[in-house]
Amino acid sequence: MASYALPFGVSLALSIALTLAVRTIARRLGLVAKPRADRWHKKPTALFGGVAMFLAFLATTLSLRLYDVQGDMLLLVCSAGMFVLGFVDDLVQLKPYAKLVGQIVIAAIFTTFGLRLHWIPSAPLDQLLTIFWLVGITNAVNLLDSLDGVAGGIAAIAAAFLVYFCDASGQVGAAWLAAAFCGGVVG
């Protein structure tokens, strides 16, 4: 497991540095979440911490060449699409149906190239199940984001388990990606 320290550490360091930069910029531009009844913070909190996490993960993945050209690049492109969709939603508050349609389209692109759960023998049904799962998990984590640190904590724990299970099953490339993601979220 020590070989995963490099992507984790690089992404962690980048995420810490980028979080400080994003927080400073957000505060200067007034891009803060003001205290509300449905939020836990009592003072204005800088927005867009996810920008730092995603950029740290992406920079680590691309600079350390942690990707295999076919499947992993599709994963990076589709995760970038989900990131952009969420970023736009944070900026302009998309209607829920518009965001849902965008998520379904991105998940459909991802699964069209065979990247599916492979839980059902029927390819079309397995694709539908995978799309449902991807969109469902995305929105479940998004709902956790109303409490500072909970979504990131759950994502980091899930990523750490992915590192372990991918390594145990011989999927070293996937474990490296999960380690980079984990480092970005922890930072």
C-alpha positions in Angstrom: 0.0 0.0 0.0 3.0 2.3 0.4 3.1 2.9 -3.4 -0.2 4.9 -3.1 1.4 7.5 -0.8 2.7 9.4 -3.8 -0.6 10.2 -5.5 -2.3 10.7 -2.1 0.5 13.1 -0.9 0.8 15.1 -4.1 -3.0 15.6 -4.3 -3.2 16.4 -0.5 -0.5 19.1 -0.8 -2.1 20.6 -3.9 -5.5 20.5 -2.4 -4.3 22.4 0.8 -2.6 25.1 -1.3 -5.6 25.4 -3.7 -8.1 25.5 -0.9 -6.3 28.4 0.7 -6.2 30.2 -2.7 -9.9 29.5 -3.5 -11.0 30.5 0.0 -9.1 33.8 -0.3 -10.5 34.5 -3.7 -14.1 33.6 -2.7 -13.9 35.8 0.4 -12.6 38.8 -1.6 -15.3 38.4 -4.3 -18.0 37.9 -1.6 -18.7 34.3 -2.8 -19.7 33.1 0.6 -22.6 31.1 2.1 -24.4 33.2 4.5 -25.8 31.6 7.7 -29.3 30.2 7.2 -31.6 28.0 9.2 -30.9 24.9 7.1 -27.1 25.2 7.4 -24.9 24.6 10.4 -22.3 27.4 10.1 -22.8 30.5 12.1 -20.6 32.9 10.1 -20.2 33.4 6.3 -18.3 30.5 4.8 -16.3 30.6 1.6 -17.9 28.7 -1.3 -16.2 26.6 -4.0 -14.0 24.3 -1.9 -14.9 21.6 -4.4 -12.9 23.6 -7.0 -9.7 23.0 -5.1 -10.4 19.4 -4.5 -11.2 18.7 -8.2 -8.2 20.7 -9.5 -5.9 18.9 -7.1 -7.2 15.5 -8.2 -7.0 16.4 -11.9 -3.6 17.9 -11.7 -2.2 15.0 -9.7 -3.8 12.5 -12.1 -2.5 14.2 -15.2 1.0 15.1 -13.9 1.7 11.6 -12.5 0.1 9.9 -15.5 -2.2 7.9 -13.3 -4.6 7.1 -16.1 -4.9 4.5 -18.8 -5.7 6.1 -22.0 -9.1 4.5 -22.7 -11.2 3.9 -19.6 -9.6 6.3 -17.2 -9.7 9.3 -19.6 -13.4 8.7 -20.1 -13.7 8.7 -16.3 -11.8 12.0 -16.1 -13.8 13.6 -18.8 -17.1 12.5 -17.3 -16.1 13.5 -13.8 -15.1 16.9 -15.2 -18.5 17.1 -16.8 -20.2 16.4 -13.4 -17.9 19.0 -11.8 -18.7 21.7 -14.3 -22.4 20.9 -14.0 -22.2 21.3 -10.2 -20.1 24.4 -10.5 -22.6 26.0 -12.8 -25.4 25.0 -10.4 -23.5 26.7 -7.6 -23.2 29.9 -9.7 -26.7 30.2 -11.2 -28.9 27.7 -9.2 -30.0 25.4 -12.0 -33.5 24.1 -11.9 -33.5 20.6 -10.3 -34.8 18.9 -13.6 -32.0 20.7 -15.6 -29.3 19.4 -13.3 -30.9 15.9 -13.3 -31.0 15.8 -17.1 -27.3 16.9 -17.2 -26.3 14.2 -14.8 -28.2 11.5 -16.7 -26.6 12.6 -20.0 -23.1 12.5 -18.5 -23.8 9.1 -16.9 -25.2 7.8 -20.2 -22.0 8.9 -22.0 -19.9 7.2 -19.4 -21.9 3.9 -19.6 -22.2 3.9 -23.4 -18.5 2.9 -23.7 -19.0 -0.3 -21.5 -18.1 1.2 -18.2 -20.9 -0.3 -16.2 -21.5 -2.1 -12.9 -21.9 -5.5 -14.7 -24.4 -6.7 -12.1 -27.1 -7.8 -14.7 -26.5 -10.0 -17.7 -28.5 -7.7 -20.0 -26.3 -4.9 -21.2 -29.2 -2.3 -21.6 -30.6 -3.1 -18.2 -27.1 -3.0 -16.7 -26.5 0.4 -18.3 -29.8 1.8 -16.9 -28.9 0.4 -13.4 -25.5 2.0 -13.6 -26.9 5.4 -14.7 -29.4 5.2 -11.9 -26.6 4.3 -9.4 -24.2 7.1 -10.6 -26.9 9.8 -10.5 -28.2 8.5 -7.2 -24.8 8.5 -5.5 -24.0 11.9 -6.9 -27.2 13.4 -5.5 -26.8 11.6 -2.2 -23.4 13.1 -1.7 -24.7 16.5 -2.8 -27.4 16.3 -0.1 -24.7 15.7 2.5 -23.0 18.9 1.5 -25.3 21.0 3.7 -23.1 20.1 6.6 -19.5 21.3 6.3 -17.1 18.4 6.0 -19.6 15.5 6.0 -19.7 15.0 2.2 -15.9 15.3 2.0 -15.4 12.9 4.9 -17.7 10.3 3.5 -16.0 10.7 0.0 -12.5 10.3 1.6 -13.6 7.2 3.5 -15.1 5.7 0.4 -12.0 6.5 -1.6 -9.7 4.9 1.0 -11.7 1.7 0.9 -11.5 1.9 -2.9 -7.7 2.1 -2.7 -7.7 -1.0 -0.6 -10.2 -3.1 -2.6 -8.8 -2.1 -6.0 -5.3 -3.0 -4.8 -6.5 -6.3 -3.4 -8.1 -7.2 -6.7 -5.1 -6.2 -8.7 -6.5 -3.0 -10.2 -3.5 -0.8 -9.5 -4.5 2.0 -11.9 -7.9 2.4 -10.2 -6.2 2.3 -6.8 -3.9 5.1 -7.8 -6.8 7.2 -9.0 -8.7 6.6 -5.8 -5.6 7.5 -3.8 -5.3 10.8 -5.7 -9.0 11.5 -5.2 -8.7 10.7 -1.5 -5.8 13.1 -1.1 -7.6 15.9 -2.9 -10.7 15.5 -0.6 -8.7 15.2 2.6 -6.7 18.3 1.7 
